[in-house]
Amino acid sequence: MMIKGVYTLLMTPFTKDFALDEAGLRVLVRRQIEGGVHGLAPLGVTGENPSLNENEIDRMVEITVEEAGGKAKVAPDTCTNNLEQTIARARRFAEIGADYVVVFAPFLVLPNQAGLLDFYRRVADACPVPIVIHNAPERVGVNVEPKTYAKLMDHGNIAGTKDGKKELDHLAKLIHLARGKNFEIFTGKDTTAYPLMAFGGSGMFSVTANILPGVMRELTDHSLAGRHEEARSLHYAYYDLFAALRLETNPMAVKAALSLLGLPGGPLRPPLSELGDGNREYIRSLLKERGLL
């Protein structure tokens, strides 16, 4: 069974010359552990996975596992549309010490639902640790439909999903289908985290936790414990920041926020570019309003 809670969509820090900032990564992971997050999810879109080579990908997992020290679960993303490469990465992540492997729906190739079903079954059969479906239709061009989820929920090595669809009807349907099964429903969007957990979801994979790990842990704890007034208060207090950290293209805004806070982040690797000046100032204003600057 997958641990419920908040998993930080860990940002990848770079030095000024675009090298992987290993020392900076250790600082960021330690900060997450101190903030009490339940899990760390490196190598997703927020982690600029497509810009990393295989050695860097392995180092991201190695350092995250080492610094987490068993105090938080580690769930790196495969982020590839190639079946053989997906399985190879999943096996390497498990060997390094990952607790789960998040598996991106294949992008660019536009598989149908039968293709998605076969892909996830093959990866789950081959992976030594439980996998988590990563549904991000805006990114990959295809949606894992509820009828496909229903066929995957009974696979013994598929622990849940990180679903990036914003439509609450879609998320509610997944929660309904997962009743009585060992299958957890997480949102990949901070703006839908409280609503999802209010009607039975398991938690979130969070961009904002890069900035506010303690707040996102508190929001999750209140929500999962049924303390809805307290959770709702935090949801509204930080909603504008949740939305702003997705401005332009993720992770442009979260890197800008980390830079403003004096934390490791560094530049974005091309083809991504720095957040526009107007949006950077907006992020700065939000951080000031909340006493972070």
N, C-alpha and C positions, 0 to 999 in steps of 0.2 A: 504494500500500500504506500502511496506517495504522501509525504508530509505536507499538510496544508500550510498556508501562510503566504509570506511575501518573498519572492525570489527577485533579486536585483538583476536587471538586464545590464550587466557590467560593461561599462565603456572601456575601450582600449586606449591607453595613453601612449602618445608618441613624443619623442624628443623633437627639438627644432629641426633636425635634419631627417625627420620622418622614420627614425628607427624606433623599434619597440622599446618603450620606457619601462624596463623591468622593475627598477627601484620605485618608480611612480605607481606601478600596478600593486606592488606590495603595500604601499601606503593606502591606496584606495580599498584594497581587500580588508586590511586591518580596521579601517574606519567602518566598513560594513559590519564586521564581526562585533565591533564595539557598539554599533547601533542595534544589534540584536536581530538582524534579518534571519529568516529561516533558511534561505538558500541563495546561491550565487549562480547566475546564468550568463557566463561569458560566451562570446563568439556568435551572438545573434546579429541582427541588423544594427542594433545600438553599438555593438562591438566592432563594427566595420569588417566583419568576417571576409567578405569578398576581396578586400585589399590585402589580406594577410597571406603569406606563403605557409607551406605545411609545417616548417620548423617553428615559425612564430605561433601558429595555431596550437601546436603541442606545448610550447612554452607557456602560453596563456593558461592552459589547463593545468600544467604542472605547478605553476606559481599559485594559482587560485586554490588548488587542492592543498598545497603545502601551507599556505597562510591561513586557510580556513581551519585546518587542524581538527577536523571533525566537529567543529562548533556550528557549522552550517552545511547544508547539503550543496553539492556542486552538480550543475546540470548544463553542460555546454551544448551548443547547437551545431549540428552538422552543416547546415547552410549550403547544400549542394543539390543539384538536380540529377546527379549521376548515381545509379544504384550501387555500383561497385565501390565508388568513392565514399558514399554515405556509410556503407557497411564497414569499410576500412577505417574511417574516422571514428565511428561508433565503437569499434573494438579497441582502437587505440585509447580513446577517452576512458573506456572502462578499465583498461590495463593501467592507466595512469592513476586512477582512483576516483573517477566520477561516480556519483551515486545514481544518476539518471542521464540519459542522452536525449536531448530535444531534437526532433527530426523535422526539418522544414519540408513543407509540401514542395514537390519539384516545380521550379520556376521555369519560365520561358517555353517549355515544351508543351504546355497546355494538355495534360492527360485528362481523360474522362474519369468518371467515378470508379469504373472498374479498374482502370489503371492505378488510381490512388489506393484503392483497396489492396490490390496485389502488391504495390510498392511497400506499403506500411506492414503488411503481413511478412514480407520477405525480410525487411529490416528487423522487425521484432523477433523473428525466428533466429536471426543471426547474431543479435546483440546480447552480450553476457549480462547486461543490467537492463532494468525496465526503460522503455522509451516513452517519450512524451510527444504527441502530435503537435506540430506548430502550423496552425492554420492562419495564413495571412493573405487573403485574396487580393488585397490592394497591391501587394508586393509581387505575387507570383502569377496572378492572372486566372487562378482557379480556386474554387471554394470547396472545402471538404463538407459535403452536405450531411445533414442529420441522418439520412438513411445510410450513409456510408459509415458514419460514426457508430451507428447502432450495431453494425456488423463487426466493428473493431473493438467494441467495449468488452467483449468476452474473451479477447485474446489475453492469455495469462501474463504476457510480457509488455503490455501497453498500459501504462499507469494512469494516463490522463491526457489532457490537452491544454495547450496554451493557445487560446483562440483570440485572434485579433479583430474579429468582426465587431463593429460597434452596435449593431442592432440587438436590442435586448430580447426581442422575440426569438432570435436565433439562439442566443445564450440560454434563455429559459427552456427552450426545447431540448437542448443538450442536457441540462440539469434534470429535466423530466425523464429523459431516456436513461440517464445514469443511475436512477434510483435503485438501491439494492445491489449495485455493482461496485467492484473495487476500481472505480474510474473517476478521477478527480477533474473538475472543470475549473480552469483558471482563465482569467482574462489577460490579454496582453496590453490593455489600455488602462491607464490610471483613472481616466474619467469614468469608466464603467465598473471600477473595482467595488465601490460600496454598493451600488445597485445589484451587482452580481452576487455578492456575498449575502445581501439582505434576503434574496430568495433562494439561497441554498448553495451558492458556489463555494469553491475551496480556497480562493485567494487570487493573487495577481503576480504577473511577471512585470516588474515596475521599472520604468525609466526614472521617475522622480526619486526612487530610493538611492540613486547615485548621489543625489543632493541631500536628501532628508531620510536616511535609513531609519532613524528612530521614530519619526512621525509615521512613516509607512508601516512600520511594525505595530505602532499603537493603533492606527486605523484598522489594520487587519485583526489584531487581537480583539478590539471592541466588536467588530463586525461578526467574527466567528463565535464570539461569546453571547451574541444577541443583545449587546448593549448599543442599540440602534441610535439612541439620542446622541451618545458620545461619538459614535462613528460618523453620523450624519453631520455633526458640528465640524469635525475635521475635514470631511469631504467638501463642505462648502467653503471652509476657511482657505483651503489650498487648491480649489478647483481651477482657478485662473492659472496658477502655476502648472498644474497638471497639463492643461491644454497648451500653454506657452512652450513647454519643453518638447513639443512636437512641431514647432514652427519650421517652415520651409521643409527641410528633409532631416529626419532623425539620423544621426545624433548631433546635428549642427548646434541645436539649442542647448543640449545638455553639456556639450563641450564648452560652449560660451559661458554657461553658468559655473562650471567648475573653475574656469579661468578667472572669472570675477571673484570667486571665493578663495583664490590663491591655492587651489588644489591641482594635482597633476592631471593633465588632459592633453595639452599640446595641440598641434594642428590636426586637421583632417587630411587623410591621404586623397589625392585626386582619384576620381573625378569630383569628389565632394569639395566644397569650398567653405570659407568661414561664413557665419551667420551675418546677414545684412545689418548695417549700423542701426537702423531704426528698430529692428527686432532685438538686437543686443541691448539697446537702451531700455526697451520694454522689459526684458528679462531682469536687467539691473533694478528697475523700479519695483518689480514684484519681489525681488529678494530684499530690497530695502524695506518695503511695506511689512514684511514678515520678520524683520529684525535680524536678517541673516548677513547684512552688510552694514 
